[in-house]
């Protein structure tokens, strides 16, 4: 076992989970860790639920989860304040290690600072460096002690760049397994379209109105119900007013993602972890993403090394589900793709068959326990 110096033998762990999906995975990690060390003190960035559960939060995911250059600049004061507070707290508390989840613009800078203070850095849920910003590879090599990845292809990517990465499986399998007992099946009769506009306010502002227009167009020719699946990081008071111009009935649902998804027959979702949740629950979907035009232009210039932007298609290395970006993600085109799922049964069944394969590529559903086992062996002194 690796023996740590006196300062690092304290019972605290720094966690930065600044997005809805990262918070889900951080909670699973904390649960698994507390089975061995129930008195461990966790501090850093998490969501309101993590704070309620006893984590000392220096910033909340609900406030920090923004996408795009302009959005980051608008929230820069809060982000910088959180960064400085975390660094100061880390110096004082000397945690066993820092567990950083995704959120690379913030976390890779924090990793560099933590290394100067002698705090081991564990990165869990790798940033998508294989898609863009490969220049950050050097930052990973210099500042990250352990890269723990959730997609098998990431191991080869990092190996090609001289970095050892460890595949632990995907924690989303655990989340869905925990929720599956409470899942509800859609009622018989009219089919239900679920709209998933994203988990960040900035995402919702760009995606939701386009999704509503697509649902309106589809509803003109098809008798369907429409549900808005509201991410746990969003308040109904924020999202409901954005639908005031919708011509039809909307049912807003807020709860565990698996339960919400299971209430629908097909999904129109913003790209992100949501697509993986939908895939693992076996629901046909159309994936779209819109963002600030300047950010979109930069993304198109930088992302040239991958064929897809939807993680489901990336994992399968195949066009499993339709994905539409920026201008292509317009109401008419989106409604056409959704209509194909409704009317073309062979197409729908072929998509479902491909979605079944995704689960087999993501490990055995024990990511959190594998991660905890590795980290306890390396960073916890055993008598």
JOKA-V800085 format. One record per run of one state. SS is the DSSP state (H for helix, E for strand, C for the rest). FROM is the first residue (numbers start at 0). TO is the last residue. If there is no record, write none. Layout:
BEGIN
ss->(SS | SS)
from->(FROM | FROM)
to->(TO | TO)
END
This chain:
BEGIN
ss->(C | H | C | E | C | H | C | E | C | H | C | E | H | C | H | C | H | C | E | C | H | C | E | C | H | C | E | C | H | C | E | C | H | C | E | C | H | C | E | C | H | C | E | C | H | C | E | C | H | C | E | C | H | C | H | C | E | H | C | H | C | H | C | H | C)
from->(0 | 5 | 9 | 11 | 17 | 19 | 34 | 40 | 46 | 47 | 52 | 55 | 60 | 64 | 68 | 74 | 75 | 93 | 96 | 101 | 103 | 116 | 119 | 124 | 133 | 143 | 145 | 149 | 151 | 160 | 164 | 167 | 171 | 182 | 190 | 196 | 200 | 221 | 223 | 230 | 235 | 243 | 250 | 254 | 256 | 262 | 265 | 270 | 272 | 280 | 283 | 289 | 292 | 302 | 310 | 316 | 321 | 325 | 328 | 330 | 343 | 344 | 360 | 366 | 379)
to->(4 | 8 | 10 | 16 | 18 | 33 | 39 | 45 | 46 | 51 | 54 | 59 | 63 | 67 | 73 | 74 | 92 | 95 | 100 | 102 | 115 | 118 | 123 | 132 | 142 | 144 | 148 | 150 | 159 | 163 | 166 | 170 | 181 | 189 | 195 | 199 | 220 | 222 | 229 | 234 | 242 | 249 | 253 | 255 | 261 | 264 | 269 | 271 | 279 | 282 | 288 | 291 | 301 | 309 | 315 | 320 | 324 | 327 | 329 | 342 | 343 | 359 | 365 | 378 | 382)
END
